[in-house]
């Protein structure tokens, strides 16, 4: 490339508008079908564990507290999740959704990527180690 052509391109670039966005000050709307953070509604969950069995990344664990009373806790590992949506498709009772509004998942520590869903007393029991997750069988 000749020097005058290089100089001409540099001068033109000085007067052009920037191609980048000033994120997070300027945000574009997210697509409505975006697969973001997983949410679990325990009201309809029967503990069938299809979500955890079909998850290719092993990002979901259903911990059974009391099967007769339908008390479960879901442990979601957001750092493992590949956001494929297979768990949402396989849930027969509509307990799982992926939020299109929550997709900014950056943190300094890995602990914030493990999320527990369920009633607060049940989650406390799991965190204290009174209840252990059952290993998912791949049959």
MARSEBA-816789 format. One record per residue (C-alpha): residue in one letter; x, y, z. Coordinates in steps of 0.1 Angstrom, whole numbers, plus 5000, padded with zeros to 4 digits. Example, Ala and Ser with C-alpha at 12.3 -4.5 7.8 and 13.67 -1.06 7.14 Angstrom:
<nodes>
+---------+------+------+------+
: residuo :    x :    y :    z :
+---------+------+------+------+
:       A : 5123 : 4955 : 5078 :
:       S : 5137 : 4989 : 5071 :
+---------+------+------+------+
</nodes>
This chain:
<nodes>
+---------+------+------+------+
: residuo :    x :    y :    z :
+---------+------+------+------+
:       X : 5000 : 5000 : 5000 :
:       X : 5013 : 5034 : 4991 :
:       X : 5020 : 5060 : 5019 :
:       X : 4995 : 5085 : 5006 :
:       X : 4968 : 5058 : 5004 :
:       X : 4975 : 5049 : 5040 :
:       X : 4975 : 5085 : 5051 :
:       X : 4942 : 5091 : 5033 :
:       X : 4926 : 5061 : 5050 :
:       X : 4938 : 5073 : 5084 :
:       X : 4923 : 5108 : 5079 :
:       X : 4890 : 5093 : 5067 :
:       X : 4888 : 5071 : 5098 :
:       X : 4892 : 5102 : 5121 :
:       X : 4859 : 5116 : 5108 :
:       X : 4838 : 5085 : 5107 :
:       X : 4814 : 5075 : 5133 :
:       X : 4825 : 5047 : 5156 :
:       X : 4812 : 5012 : 5147 :
:       X : 4812 : 5000 : 5183 :
:       X : 4785 : 5006 : 5210 :
:       X : 4790 : 5022 : 5243 :
:       X : 4780 : 4992 : 5263 :
:       X : 4765 : 4992 : 5291 :
:       X : 4755 : 5029 : 5286 :
:       X : 4738 : 5021 : 5253 :
:       X : 4719 : 4988 : 5253 :
:       X : 4702 : 4972 : 5223 :
:       X : 4670 : 4953 : 5230 :
:       X : 4675 : 4915 : 5235 :
:       X : 4658 : 4891 : 5211 :
:       X : 4626 : 4876 : 5226 :
:       X : 4638 : 4840 : 5219 :
:       X : 4672 : 4845 : 5236 :
:       X : 4680 : 4817 : 5260 :
:       X : 4693 : 4833 : 5292 :
:       X : 4694 : 4822 : 5329 :
:       X : 4674 : 4792 : 5338 :
:       X : 4645 : 4795 : 5363 :
:       X : 4628 : 4767 : 5381 :
:       X : 4592 : 4768 : 5395 :
:       X : 4589 : 4741 : 5422 :
:       X : 4551 : 4742 : 5423 :
:       X : 4546 : 4718 : 5394 :
:       X : 4577 : 4697 : 5398 :
:       X : 4571 : 4660 : 5403 :
:       X : 4608 : 4651 : 5407 :
:       X : 4609 : 4630 : 5375 :
:       X : 4645 : 4644 : 5369 :
:       X : 4641 : 4644 : 5331 :
:       X : 4657 : 4678 : 5330 :
:       X : 4688 : 4666 : 5347 :
:       X : 4690 : 4634 : 5328 :
:       X : 4687 : 4651 : 5294 :
:       X : 4711 : 4680 : 5302 :
:       X : 4742 : 4674 : 5281 :
:       X : 4763 : 4696 : 5304 :
:       X : 4751 : 4682 : 5337 :
:       X : 4742 : 4717 : 5348 :
:       X : 4710 : 4707 : 5367 :
:       X : 4706 : 4685 : 5397 :
:       X : 4672 : 4678 : 5414 :
:       X : 4677 : 4670 : 5451 :
:       X : 4648 : 4651 : 5467 :
:       X : 4639 : 4663 : 5502 :
:       X : 4605 : 4644 : 5505 :
:       X : 4591 : 4627 : 5474 :
:       X : 4557 : 4621 : 5490 :
:       X : 4553 : 4658 : 5499 :
:       X : 4568 : 4668 : 5465 :
:       X : 4596 : 4688 : 5481 :
:       X : 4626 : 4692 : 5459 :
:       X : 4656 : 4716 : 5455 :
:       X : 4672 : 4723 : 5422 :
:       X : 4709 : 4730 : 5420 :
:       X : 4718 : 4749 : 5388 :
:       X : 4754 : 4752 : 5377 :
:       X : 4753 : 4782 : 5354 :
:       X : 4790 : 4779 : 5347 :
:       X : 4784 : 4744 : 5331 :
:       X : 4752 : 4754 : 5312 :
:       X : 4755 : 4756 : 5274 :
:       X : 4721 : 4773 : 5271 :
:       X : 4708 : 4747 : 5247 :
:       X : 4673 : 4747 : 5262 :
:       X : 4670 : 4709 : 5262 :
:       X : 4659 : 4709 : 5299 :
:       X : 4630 : 4733 : 5291 :
:       X : 4619 : 4712 : 5262 :
:       X : 4619 : 4680 : 5282 :
:       X : 4601 : 4693 : 5313 :
:       X : 4566 : 4679 : 5309 :
:       X : 4551 : 4702 : 5336 :
:       X : 4565 : 4735 : 5324 :
:       X : 4586 : 4740 : 5356 :
:       X : 4617 : 4753 : 5337 :
:       X : 4620 : 4785 : 5317 :
:       X : 4650 : 4805 : 5303 :
:       X : 4647 : 4842 : 5309 :
:       X : 4655 : 4864 : 5279 :
:       X : 4661 : 4894 : 5302 :
:       X : 4689 : 4878 : 5323 :
:       X : 4718 : 4869 : 5301 :
:       X : 4747 : 4889 : 5316 :
:       X : 4764 : 4862 : 5336 :
:       X : 4798 : 4876 : 5345 :
:       X : 4814 : 4873 : 5379 :
:       X : 4848 : 4873 : 5396 :
:       X : 4842 : 4842 : 5417 :
:       X : 4829 : 4807 : 5406 :
:       X : 4806 : 4803 : 5437 :
:       X : 4780 : 4827 : 5423 :
:       X : 4774 : 4804 : 5394 :
:       X : 4758 : 4777 : 5416 :
:       X : 4722 : 4786 : 5422 :
:       X : 4698 : 4768 : 5444 :
:       X : 4660 : 4769 : 5437 :
:       X : 4634 : 4758 : 5462 :
:       X : 4619 : 4768 : 5495 :
:       X : 4644 : 4786 : 5518 :
:       X : 4643 : 4759 : 5546 :
:       X : 4649 : 4731 : 5521 :
:       X : 4677 : 4750 : 5505 :
:       X : 4693 : 4755 : 5539 :
:       X : 4691 : 4718 : 5547 :
:       X : 4709 : 4710 : 5514 :
:       X : 4736 : 4736 : 5520 :
:       X : 4742 : 4723 : 5555 :
:       X : 4747 : 4688 : 5541 :
:       X : 4717 : 4670 : 5556 :
:       X : 4704 : 4660 : 5522 :
:       X : 4726 : 4647 : 5494 :
:       X : 4717 : 4647 : 5457 :
:       X : 4709 : 4613 : 5442 :
:       X : 4732 : 4604 : 5412 :
:       X : 4713 : 4607 : 5379 :
:       X : 4712 : 4574 : 5361 :
:       X : 4718 : 4575 : 5324 :
:       X : 4695 : 4547 : 5314 :
+---------+------+------+------+
</nodes>
